[in-house]
Amino acid sequence: MKLHYRLQPAESSENQTLPVLLIHGLFGTLDNLGILARDLKQQHSVLQVDLRNHGLSARSSVMNYQAMAEDLRDTLDDAGIEKALVIGHSMGAKAAMALTAVAPERVAKLVAIDMSPVDYQIRRHDEIFAALNAVTEAEIKDRAGATQFMQAYLYKGKRLEDGVIQFLLKSFQQGEWRFNVSALQAEYANIIGWQEVPAWPHPALFIRGELSDYVQDSHRDAIARQFPLARAHVIAGSGHWVHAEKPDAVLRAIHRFID
């Protein structure tokens, strides 16, 4: 599947640099890593994608990392990019890691933001799926109404991280979700799961939010088996949305790694 994408040329043509591929996480769109794109496009051409079942890309009943990686390869082909620096957040980081198995020669360096190559076996999004389906069933058409509805629905138990509802509503257009709720819910076990990939002997950077539990010390062996040249960088005081919470620190780590 060729994905919907945005390709921005590098603003500076002084040095020949590799393109950057940016990959968003669950419920996201190609705009989600825009804060990284705006900085990186100063020196690199930047390819941002909507993963399958997200944004303006095609919908499918299949949602696994093999398929997502094949989509990324096909999209690199369509964009005329032979090799890229690949950066992904959360689910997008797993898609990036899977690309090292599907097309290892297409990835120059890998940056995985707050995600490990492991099967998490934890359902973190059931309340969100319930709220998304409830908005649809209530036939709410505007974001203001959806915001109030989701606040009442999701805050009955524990309060979500600030900004989660507004993040979700970025993909709410005229009463429709831009992501394929039914497919994501049906394939959720694949999204949180993982099939180990062959050892990829090239540089990889794992950026971890200090306050997030997505990358744990217990994951070190799994990371080392699959990405033997991996290094880690912890961003102090940040959670899972580390690139949004501490963008300057994340960009400094990325630049040190890719430059």
Residue pairs with C-beta under 8 A, 6 or more apart in sequence:
1 52
1 57
1 58
1 60
1 67
1 70
1 71
1 74
2 71
2 74
2 75
2 78
3 49
3 50
3 51
3 52
3 57
3 71
3 72
3 74
3 75
4 30
4 49
4 50
4 55
4 56
4 57
5 30
5 47
5 48
5 49
5 50
5 75
5 78
5 79
6 30
6 47
6 48
7 45
7 46
7 47
7 48
7 79
8 37
8 41
8 45
8 46
8 48
9 41
9 45
10 17
10 41
10 42
10 43
10 44
10 45
10 46
11 41
11 42
11 43
12 42
12 43
15 43
17 43
17 44
18 44
18 83
18 84
18 85
18 108
19 44
19 45
19 46
19 47
19 81
19 84
19 85
20 37
20 40
20 44
20 45
20 46
20 47
20 84
20 85
20 86
20 87
20 258
21 47
21 49
21 72
21 76
21 81
21 84
21 85
21 86
21 87
21 96
22 30
22 33
22 36
22 37
22 40
22 46
22 47
22 48
22 49
22 87
22 88
22 92
23 33
23 49
23 51
23 72
23 86
23 87
23 88
23 89
23 92
23 93
23 95
23 96
24 30
24 32
24 33
24 48
24 49
24 50
24 51
24 54
24 88
24 89
24 91
24 92
25 32
25 88
25 89
25 90
25 91
25 92
25 93
26 90
26 91
26 125
26 184
26 191
27 54
27 128
27 167
27 168
27 171
27 179
27 184
28 51
28 54
28 55
28 89
28 92
28 167
28 171
29 50
29 54
29 55
29 170
29 171
29 178
30 48
30 49
30 50
30 55
31 48
31 170
32 89
32 167
33 48
33 87
33 89
33 92
33 243
34 48
35 243
35 244
35 247
36 87
36 243
36 247
36 250
36 251
36 254
37 46
37 48
39 247
39 251
40 46
40 251
40 254
44 85
47 75
47 76
47 79
47 81
47 84
49 57
49 72
49 75
50 56
50 57
51 57
51 68
51 71
51 91
51 92
51 95
52 58
52 59
52 60
52 62
52 63
52 67
52 68
52 71
53 59
53 60
53 63
53 179
53 180
53 183
53 184
54 171
54 178
54 179
54 180
55 171
55 178
55 179
56 178
57 71
59 180
59 183
60 67
60 180
60 183
61 183
61 186
61 187
62 187
63 183
63 184
63 186
63 187
63 190
63 191
64 187
64 190
65 94
65 95
65 97
65 98
65 190
65 194
65 195
66 98
66 102
66 195
68 95
68 98
69 95
69 98
69 99
69 101
69 102
69 103
70 102
72 95
72 96
72 99
72 102
72 103
73 99
73 102
73 103
73 106
76 82
76 84
76 103
76 106
81 106
82 106
83 105
83 106
83 107
83 108
84 106
84 107
84 108
85 108
85 109
85 111
85 258
86 96
86 99
86 107
86 108
86 109
86 110
86 111
87 96
87 110
87 111
87 113
87 254
88 94
88 95
88 96
88 97
88 111
88 112
88 113
88 115
89 113
89 114
89 115
89 243
90 113
90 114
90 115
90 214
90 240
91 115
91 191
93 111
93 112
93 113
93 114
93 115
94 112
94 115
94 117
94 194
96 107
96 110
96 111
96 112
97 110
97 112
97 117
97 197
97 226
97 227
98 197
99 106
99 107
100 107
100 110
100 197
100 200
100 202
100 227
101 197
101 198
101 200
104 200
104 202
107 200
107 202
108 202
109 202
109 203
109 204
109 205
109 257
109 258
110 200
110 202
110 203
110 204
110 205
110 227
111 204
111 205
111 207
111 254
111 257
111 258
112 204
112 205
112 206
112 207
113 207
113 242
113 243
113 250
114 207
114 208
114 209
114 212
114 214
114 215
114 240
114 242
115 214
115 215
116 206
116 214
116 215
116 216
116 219
116 222
116 223
117 194
117 196
117 197
117 219
117 222
117 223
117 226
117 227
118 194
118 219
118 222
119 192
119 193
119 194
120 192
120 193
120 194
120 214
121 192
121 193
122 192
123 188
123 192
124 192
125 188
127 154
127 157
127 160
128 154
128 164
128 168
129 181
129 184
129 185
129 188
130 153
131 149
131 150
131 153
131 154
132 168
132 177
132 181
133 181
133 185
134 149
134 153
135 146
135 149
135 150
135 172
135 177
136 175
136 177
136 181
138 149
139 175
140 146
140 149
140 175
141 174
141 175
142 175
143 169
143 172
146 169
146 172
147 165
147 166
147 169
150 165
150 168
150 169
151 165
154 160
154 165
161 239
161 240
161 241
163 241
163 244
171 177
171 178
171 179
172 178
184 191
196 222
196 225
196 226
197 226
198 226
199 225
199 226
199 227
199 228
200 226
200 227
200 228
201 228
201 229
202 229
203 229
203 231
203 257
204 227
204 229
204 230
204 231
205 230
205 231
205 232
205 233
205 253
205 254
205 257
206 215
206 223
206 227
206 230
206 231
206 232
206 233
207 232
207 233
207 234
207 235
207 242
207 250
207 253
207 254
208 214
208 215
208 232
208 233
208 234
208 235
208 242
209 215
209 234
209 235
209 238
209 239
209 240
209 241
209 242
209 245
209 246
210 234
210 235
210 236
210 237
210 238
211 237
211 238
211 239
212 238
212 239
212 240
212 242
214 240
215 232
223 230
224 230
231 257
233 253
233 257
235 242
235 245
235 246
235 249
235 250
235 253
236 246
236 249
237 245
237 246
238 245
238 246
238 249
239 245
242 250
243 250
